[in-house]
Amino acid sequence: MGKVFTHMTMSLDGFVADPNDQVGELFEWYEAGEVTVPNPNETVSFQVDDASAEALRELTGNCGALVAGRRLFDIARGWGDKHPAGAPVVVVTHREPEDAATKWPTTTFVDGVEAAITRAGQIAGDQDVTIASTTITQQALDLGLVDEVCVSLVPVLFGEGIPYFTKLDRGHQLLDDPIVIQGRRALHLRYPVRR
């Protein structure tokens, strides 16, 4: 397996959605440019600026599997079994949907964060694993399974909502200096995790 990344788009005050799970202006940057970044999901399009296109390619170009939580999976309706990252999805859940095999044949359902990341690593092979879920990110950080924390920081204040980060059970987590890409409507930050 390559590296384990986390990635979410976040408001300046730390939220990835409002209290009703709506992303509002957070995803404006996905439509703020002239560069088309292709993806396998025909219902999603990315029209970003050159810098954001570079950031997207860095995040998705070597993604061999994506780990998400069940809540996000349900909100996104399983991305129609074609996540825009172009990689198979591993969903952390205590119960798999009844119609999983027919409705989401390329999605894997696993009970437990550590087991899900292990399974995602098996699927990814030499490629990277990306975690795209707040709760799963928290648990993976607590378990010491994350190599790099990625944030697309956007210029909006939500004031309340669903935070990207909350209290870590094991205390402070030190990160190295960020790799920074300035895009239109988003500042893309990648922080290697200190070991």
C-alpha positions, 0 to 999 in steps of 0.5 A: 500500500502507498500512503494513507491520506485524509481529504475534506473540503472545509470552511475557514472555521472548521466545518465540512457541512452545515448542521443539516449535512448540506455543503453549501458554498464549500464546493464552489471551488469545484466549479471556479475555473476553466480546466476540466478534471475528468472522473468516472462519475458522469453526474459530477463535473470538476471545472477548476483553475490550473492550481486546483486541477493540480491539487485534484490530480495529486489527490486522485491520480494514485488513489487505489481505494477510498474509505468512507463512513456509512453516513456519508455513503448514505448521503451521497447515495453511494455515488452511484457505485462510481466515486469521483476519485475513480477508486473502489470505495470501502465503507465502514459500517456495522451493517451492510445494506440489504441490496449491496451486492446488486446496487453497489457491486464495486463497494466493500462494506467492512465493520471497523476503521482499522479493518476498513483501512487494511481492506482498502490497502489490499484493494489499493495494492501499491497505490494510496488510500484516501479517507473521506469522512470526518469520523473515520478520519478521527478514528484513523488518526487516533489509531496512528494510521494516517500518513498525511492530512489534506484540507481544501480550505475555502473562504466561507464561515459556517458558524456551526455544523459538522467539524472536520476535526474534534477531540483526539483520544490520544491527545495532540497530533503533530503535523509537519509543515504544509505543502500549499497550493493556492487555488481559486476559491480554495487553499489546498493544504497537505500536512504530513503526519509526524511519527 
